[in-house]
């Protein structure tokens, strides 16, 4: 029930946002990054993966109208954010608060990497590109740290 409510709320919120933009761009032609939760996060989640994918699909449909006047950089940033939402929300559904936080943060950091890559591809300011490269390095380090914590703590303490 909670997942359905969350899905509906996210869809309605995004549908309202998308209505303000032109609807002449097809997001289906622009593949986004794919984020995968660690097995420990999937095992700990009380949400079914299919429900999260359905929600992500609904959110993506609601956002379709936003692409009409967007630049390639804006489209790439939007795709990165949309791709992280489903896995992030699935990760947060672990019963244990620590596991939920860690599992939600992994796709969040993956999204930051994807967004920094968009900046590298589309930006032209050397300082901004340097910040993007630094962001990628820091987020990769954080993902390793989060995953390591899961390996050490999630199953050993029965925290799922």
Secondary structure, 3 states (H helix, E strand, C coil): CHHHHHHHHHHHHHHHHHCCCCCCCCHHHCCCCCCCCCHHHHHHECCCHHHHHHHHHHHHHHHHHHHCCCCHHHHHHHHHHHHHHHHHHHHCCECCHHHHHHHHHHHHHHHHHHHHHHHHHHCCCHHHHHHHHHHHHHHHHHHHHHHHHHHHHCCCCCCC
